[in-house]
Amino acid sequence: MSIPFTDEELLPAVERCILKIEPMLALDGGSIKLVAIKDHIVYVQLQGACVGCPSSANTLKYGVEKKIKEDIHQELSVVNVPIGAEIQLDEFIEGLQNRR
């Protein structure tokens, strides 16, 4: 099954979902920012107390990604963009693709 939406069509739905997730992260001093959607991959940046938190990978997978999959489409995936990497996002994404 493929995702029947373009990245541009996904943007409003992902933004709404991020708005739902953000208050939960804020309870622990964290935050989340949508960086981009490219090739049906949602790139976010965990911020605040989430940066360097040992639970941030679980938050991303079992909180953020799970909610996006439930609300929008099961085949979407979410990647955290480390602080500073958003400046050269294309290079960051290319590095991820080269590791696969």
N, C-alpha and C positions, 0 to 999 in steps of 0.2 A: 504494500500500500504506500502510495506516495502522498506527500502533503499537497493538498489542492489549492494552496495559497502562495502568492508571491511574497517575498520578504517585505515589500511595501504594504501589502494587504495585512500582513501579520502585525505590523507596528502598532496600530491602535489597541488591538487585543492584548498584546504583550505589555504595553504601557499600563493598561487597566489592571492587569494581573500584578505587575510590579507595585502599583499603588496599594493593592490589597496586602502584599507581602511586607512592605516597608514598615508598617506599624509593629509587626511582630518582632522584627529585627531591632527596632528602636527601643523595645522594652529592655534589651540587654546592652544598649548603647551602640548598636550597629546601624548600618544603613546599606542601601543598595542603589545602584545607578545603572540604568540601561545604557550600554555603550553602542551597540549595533546589532543588527540582525543580518547575517550573511549566509547564504546557502542553507537557510532554515536552521541555522545555529544561532541561538540567542547569546550574545556576549554581554555580560554584566560585570559590574565591579562592586565587590563587597567592600564596604567602607566602615569607618569608625572602629568600634571595638571588634568588628569582624576581621579586621586586618591582623594577621598573625595569630588569630584564635585557633586553638587546636581542633575545635569543632566546626570550623568554617567549611571544610569539605563536606561534612554531613549536612550542614545547613544548606549548602548549594544543591546537593543531590536529593536529599529527602525532604527539603522544604521548598526551595525555589523551583527546581526542575520538576518535582512532583506536582506542584500547584499549576505550573505552566502546562504540563502534559494533561492534567485533569481538565483545566479550563479551556484549552485551545486545541491541542492535537498530540496524540501519543508519541509521534515520531520526532518531536522537537527535542533538541538537547540544549543544555545550558553550559557555558564555559565562563569561569571567572577570569577576568583580565586583571593581572596584578597592577598595583598603583604604579603609574609611569609608563606602562606598556600601551596604554590607550593612545599615547602620542604617536606611536608607530604601529598602529593596529594591524595594518596589512602585513608587516614583517612578523608580528606576533602570530598571526593566523597562519602564515606560511611556515613558520617554525613548528607549529602544532601539526600541520599536514605532513611535514617532512618526517615527523616522528612516527607516523602511522605506518 
